Amino acid sequence: MTDLTRRNFLATGAATVALAGSVATTDAANTLAPQPAQRTPTRFQIACMTLPYSQFPLARALQGLRTAGYQFIAWGTTHMEEGKRTPIIARDAPVARARELATRCRDMGMEPVMMFSDIYPENKEGFNVLRQRILQAAAGRVPQVLTFGHTRGGNEKLWVERFKQLAPICRDNNVTLVVKQHGGETGTGAACARITREVNHSHIKVNYDAGNVMDYLEGKINPLQDLRDCASEVRSFCIKDHRFFSPKDHMDCGPGFGEIDHYRLLSIVANTGLTISLSCENIFAPGVPRPAKPDGIDALARRAREFLEFVIQAIQSPARP
């Protein structure tokens, strides 16, 4: 082999080895490099409870929420009817009552997403009332029943026991029982999630109420971190804000009026692939009198809806380059 031929052979061999090494490295990189996770946007349902209209008849609440532009509605809890405080649906009401109200809401263009249980899980009648509420919700095709514990604290062992008994009833009726924060032993989302994780059932989950976390725990727990600790269990929100004027003077208020950053809060659950309802429980402005006439409540209800629409649009917009 001449020197020229030998040099050509060696050069060709070196190039082949380099090419092979390059291909192997590229293949390994393609195989081992982490791929971006698929992010499916959460289907948020912006709702308002009838609760802000509790001083007026239910019919006026429904009319107000329709004119405020809501497509989703939550029931809770009583209204003034002919001068008497009257439950929207009594604990022992026949399931037909819920079916009728749900039809009434849908005829007005509003889909019911949640109803209050109106009882603590640890109450001696807790199991029976919660079971009836689940059956009422099923009759109206309302997907969630909301419960929460006494502010003095609950009974975690009893909660778990009762929720495990109720879970198959929820499953059979396609209703999810959600538990939210209300001070005491269940004052945080993390505490509620500890219970639902022990129950370990798809139809027993958490409702998150950042306003209650701020209120009952007096700002000592950051709702953003608390939500991160329970986000995988959350299936709905009760929306209210909270503002501190001084250590001894603070109040709940409507979203965007207080100190909770709803952009950061909802971004934690912005890409779950789940359907998550956001039910406005408090829509009022802090530090000023509540409207004496329902038209004023209508305006605040519309403002809350529009605020949440902007938040959702922002946190779910495609990332800019």
C-alpha positions as CSV (number, residue, x, y, z in Angstrom):
1,M,0.0,0.0,0.0
2,T,1.5,3.4,-1.0
3,D,1.8,6.2,1.4
4,L,-0.9,8.1,-0.4
5,T,-3.3,5.1,-0.3
6,R,-2.4,4.5,3.4
7,R,-3.2,8.1,4.2
8,N,-6.5,8.0,2.4
9,F,-7.5,4.7,4.2
10,L,-6.7,6.1,7.6
11,A,-8.5,9.3,7.0
12,T,-11.6,7.5,5.7
13,G,-11.5,5.2,8.8
14,A,-11.2,8.1,11.2
15,A,-14.1,9.9,9.5
16,T,-16.2,6.7,9.7
17,V,-15.5,6.3,13.4
18,A,-16.3,10.0,14.1
19,L,-19.6,9.7,12.1
20,A,-20.6,6.6,14.0
21,G,-19.8,8.3,17.3
22,S,-21.9,11.3,16.2
23,V,-24.9,9.1,15.2
24,A,-24.7,7.2,18.5
25,T,-24.5,10.4,20.5
26,T,-27.5,11.8,18.6
27,D,-29.5,8.6,19.1
28,A,-28.7,8.6,22.8
29,A,-29.7,12.2,23.1
30,N,-33.0,11.6,21.3
31,T,-33.7,8.6,23.5
32,L,-32.6,10.1,26.9
33,A,-33.5,13.8,26.6
34,P,-36.6,14.6,28.7
35,Q,-39.5,15.5,26.5
36,P,-41.8,18.4,27.5
37,A,-44.9,17.2,29.4
38,Q,-48.2,17.4,27.6
39,R,-50.2,20.2,29.1
40,T,-54.0,20.0,28.7
41,P,-55.8,23.1,29.7
42,T,-58.2,22.9,32.6
43,R,-61.8,23.5,31.6
44,F,-62.8,26.2,34.0
45,Q,-66.5,26.9,34.7
46,I,-67.1,30.4,36.1
47,A,-70.1,30.2,38.3
48,C,-71.7,32.3,41.0
49,M,-73.6,31.1,44.0
50,T,-77.1,32.4,44.7
51,L,-75.7,33.2,48.2
52,P,-74.9,36.9,47.6
53,Y,-78.7,37.3,46.9
54,S,-79.7,35.7,50.1
55,Q,-81.7,38.7,51.3
56,F,-83.9,38.5,48.2
57,P,-86.1,35.7,46.7
58,L,-84.4,32.9,44.8
59,A,-86.3,34.0,41.6
60,R,-84.5,37.4,41.8
61,A,-81.1,35.6,42.3
62,L,-81.6,33.5,39.2
63,Q,-82.7,36.6,37.2
64,G,-79.7,38.6,38.4
65,L,-77.1,35.9,37.6
66,R,-78.6,35.4,34.2
67,T,-78.4,39.1,33.4
68,A,-74.8,39.2,34.8
69,G,-73.9,36.7,32.1
70,Y,-73.3,33.5,34.0
71,Q,-73.5,30.2,32.2
72,F,-73.0,28.2,35.4
73,I,-74.6,28.5,38.8
74,A,-74.2,27.1,42.4
75,W,-77.0,26.8,44.8
76,G,-76.6,28.1,48.4
77,T,-78.2,28.2,50.8
78,T,-81.4,30.2,51.8
79,H,-83.4,33.1,50.5
80,M,-86.0,35.4,51.8
81,E,-89.4,34.2,50.5
82,E,-92.5,36.2,51.5
83,G,-90.6,37.6,54.5
84,K,-89.3,34.2,55.7
85,R,-85.8,32.7,55.4
86,T,-86.4,29.6,53.3
87,P,-83.9,26.9,52.2
88,I,-83.4,26.5,48.5
89,I,-83.7,22.8,49.0
90,A,-84.5,21.4,52.4
91,R,-82.3,18.6,53.8
92,D,-85.2,16.2,53.6
93,A,-86.8,17.5,50.4
94,P,-87.8,15.0,47.8
95,V,-85.3,14.6,45.0
96,A,-87.9,16.0,42.6
97,R,-87.3,19.4,44.1
98,A,-83.7,19.4,42.9
99,R,-84.7,18.1,39.5
100,E,-87.3,21.0,39.2
101,L,-84.8,23.7,40.2
102,A,-82.1,22.3,37.9
103,T,-84.6,22.4,35.0
104,R,-85.5,25.9,35.9
105,C,-81.8,27.0,35.8
106,R,-81.2,25.3,32.5
107,D,-84.2,26.8,31.0
108,M,-82.6,30.2,31.8
109,G,-79.3,29.1,30.2
110,M,-77.4,28.3,33.4
111,E,-75.9,24.9,34.3
112,P,-75.8,24.0,38.0
113,V,-72.4,22.9,39.1
114,M,-72.6,22.6,42.9
115,M,-75.0,22.6,45.9
116,F,-74.3,23.0,49.6
117,S,-74.9,20.1,51.9
118,D,-75.7,22.4,54.8
119,I,-74.3,20.0,57.4
120,Y,-71.0,19.2,59.0
121,P,-69.7,15.7,58.3
122,E,-69.3,15.0,62.0
123,N,-72.9,15.9,62.8
124,K,-74.9,13.0,64.3
125,E,-77.2,13.3,61.2
126,G,-74.2,13.8,58.9
127,F,-74.3,10.5,57.0
128,N,-78.1,10.5,56.4
129,V,-78.2,14.2,55.3
130,L,-75.2,13.9,53.1
131,R,-76.7,10.7,51.5
132,Q,-79.9,12.6,50.8
133,R,-78.0,15.6,49.4
134,I,-76.1,13.2,47.0
135,L,-79.4,11.8,45.8
136,Q,-80.9,15.3,45.3
137,A,-77.8,16.4,43.3
138,A,-78.1,13.3,41.2
139,A,-81.7,14.0,40.4
140,G,-80.8,17.5,39.2
141,R,-77.6,16.3,37.5
142,V,-75.6,18.6,39.8
143,P,-72.0,17.2,39.7
144,Q,-70.8,18.3,43.2
145,V,-72.1,18.5,46.8
146,L,-70.1,20.8,49.1
147,T,-69.4,20.1,52.8
148,F,-67.0,21.5,55.4
149,G,-66.2,21.1,59.1
150,H,-67.0,23.1,62.2
151,T,-64.7,26.0,62.8
152,R,-63.8,24.5,66.2
153,G,-62.4,21.4,64.5
154,G,-63.7,18.2,63.2
155,N,-63.3,14.5,63.8
156,E,-60.9,13.2,61.2
157,K,-61.4,9.6,62.0
158,L,-65.2,9.9,61.8
159,W,-64.9,11.9,58.5
160,V,-62.8,9.2,56.9
161,E,-65.3,6.5,58.1
162,R,-68.3,8.4,56.8
163,F,-66.7,9.4,53.5
164,K,-65.8,5.8,52.8
165,Q,-69.4,4.9,53.4
166,L,-70.6,7.7,51.1
167,A,-68.1,7.1,48.3
168,P,-69.9,4.2,46.6
169,I,-73.2,6.2,46.8
170,C,-71.4,9.1,45.1
171,R,-70.0,6.9,42.5
172,D,-73.3,5.2,41.7
173,N,-75.0,8.5,41.4
174,N,-72.2,10.3,39.5
175,V,-71.8,13.0,42.2
176,T,-68.5,14.1,43.8
177,L,-68.5,15.1,47.5
178,V,-66.0,18.0,47.9
179,V,-64.8,19.3,51.3
180,K,-63.4,22.8,51.8
181,Q,-61.5,24.6,54.4
182,H,-63.4,26.1,57.3
183,G,-61.0,26.7,60.2
184,G,-60.1,24.3,62.9
185,E,-58.5,20.9,62.0
186,T,-59.6,21.3,58.4
187,G,-58.5,25.0,58.0
188,T,-56.1,24.2,55.1
189,G,-56.3,22.5,51.8
190,A,-53.4,20.2,52.9
191,A,-55.5,19.0,55.9
192,C,-58.5,18.4,53.7
193,A,-56.4,16.5,51.1
194,R,-54.9,14.3,53.9
195,I,-58.5,13.1,54.6
196,T,-59.5,12.6,50.9
197,R,-56.2,10.8,50.2
198,E,-56.9,8.4,53.0
199,V,-60.4,7.8,51.7
200,N,-58.7,7.3,48.3
201,H,-61.8,7.5,46.1
202,S,-62.4,9.3,42.8
203,H,-65.7,10.8,44.1
204,I,-64.4,12.3,47.4
205,K,-62.3,15.3,46.7
206,V,-61.3,18.8,47.8
207,N,-62.9,22.2,47.1
208,Y,-60.4,25.0,47.6
209,D,-61.4,28.3,49.3
210,A,-58.4,30.6,49.5
211,G,-60.5,33.3,51.2
212,N,-61.3,30.9,54.1
213,V,-57.6,30.0,54.5
214,M,-56.7,33.7,54.7
215,D,-59.6,34.5,57.1
216,Y,-59.7,31.7,59.6
217,L,-56.0,31.3,59.8
218,E,-55.4,35.1,59.9
219,G,-52.9,35.2,57.1
220,K,-50.5,32.8,58.7
221,I,-50.8,30.3,55.8
222,N,-50.0,31.3,52.3
223,P,-52.9,30.0,50.1
224,L,-50.5,29.6,47.1
225,Q,-48.3,27.1,48.9
226,D,-51.3,25.5,50.5
227,L,-52.9,24.9,47.2
228,R,-49.7,23.4,45.8
229,D,-49.9,20.9,48.7
230,C,-53.4,19.7,47.7
231,A,-53.8,20.6,44.0
232,S,-54.0,17.0,42.8
233,E,-57.1,16.5,45.0
234,V,-58.9,19.8,44.0
235,R,-62.0,19.5,41.8
236,S,-63.6,22.9,42.4
237,F,-63.1,26.3,44.1
238,C,-65.3,28.6,46.2
239,I,-64.1,32.0,45.1
240,K,-63.7,34.8,47.6
241,D,-60.9,37.2,48.4
242,H,-59.7,38.6,51.7
243,R,-58.2,41.9,52.7
244,F,-56.5,42.8,56.0
245,F,-56.9,46.4,57.1
246,S,-55.2,45.9,60.4
247,P,-54.3,42.8,62.5
248,K,-57.8,43.0,64.1
249,D,-59.8,44.3,61.2
250,H,-60.1,42.1,58.1
251,M,-62.9,40.9,55.9
252,D,-63.8,38.7,53.0
253,C,-64.6,40.3,49.7
254,G,-65.0,39.6,46.0
255,P,-62.2,38.4,43.8
256,G,-59.7,41.1,42.8
257,F,-60.6,43.3,45.8
258,G,-58.3,41.6,48.3
259,E,-54.8,40.4,48.7
260,I,-55.0,36.9,47.0
261,D,-53.3,36.8,43.7
262,H,-55.8,34.9,41.6
263,Y,-53.4,34.8,38.6
264,R,-50.8,32.8,40.6
265,L,-53.5,30.9,42.5
266,L,-55.3,29.5,39.4
267,S,-52.2,29.1,37.4
268,I,-51.3,26.2,39.8
269,V,-54.3,24.3,38.3
270,A,-54.4,25.8,34.9
271,N,-53.4,22.7,33.0
272,T,-54.9,19.7,34.7
273,G,-57.1,18.5,31.9
274,L,-60.0,18.4,34.4
275,T,-63.2,20.3,34.5
276,I,-63.0,22.6,37.6
277,S,-65.8,25.0,38.6
278,L,-65.1,28.4,40.1
279,S,-68.1,29.4,42.2
280,C,-68.1,33.0,43.4
281,E,-69.2,32.9,47.1
282,N,-68.4,36.5,48.0
283,I,-68.6,39.3,45.3
284,F,-68.7,42.3,47.6
285,A,-66.3,45.3,47.8
286,P,-64.5,45.7,51.2
287,G,-65.0,48.7,53.3
288,V,-68.2,49.9,51.7
289,P,-71.9,49.0,52.4
290,R,-73.3,46.1,50.5
291,P,-75.9,47.1,47.9
292,A,-79.4,47.6,49.3
293,K,-81.0,46.7,46.0
294,P,-80.4,43.6,43.9
295,D,-79.3,45.7,40.9
296,G,-76.2,46.6,42.8
297,I,-75.5,42.9,43.4
298,D,-76.0,42.2,39.7
299,A,-73.2,44.7,38.9
300,L,-70.8,43.1,41.4
301,A,-71.7,39.6,40.0
302,R,-70.9,40.7,36.5
303,R,-67.6,42.3,37.7
304,A,-66.5,39.1,39.4
305,R,-67.3,37.1,36.3
306,E,-65.3,39.4,34.0
307,F,-62.4,39.5,36.4
308,L,-62.1,35.7,36.4
309,E,-62.5,35.6,32.6
310,F,-59.5,37.9,32.3
311,V,-57.5,35.8,34.8
312,I,-58.2,32.5,32.9
313,Q,-57.5,34.1,29.5
314,A,-54.1,35.3,30.8
315,I,-53.0,32.1,32.5
316,Q,-54.1,29.8,29.6
317,S,-52.8,32.0,26.7
318,P,-50.1,30.4,24.6
319,A,-46.6,31.4,25.8
320,R,-45.2,34.3,23.8
321,P,-41.7,33.8,22.2
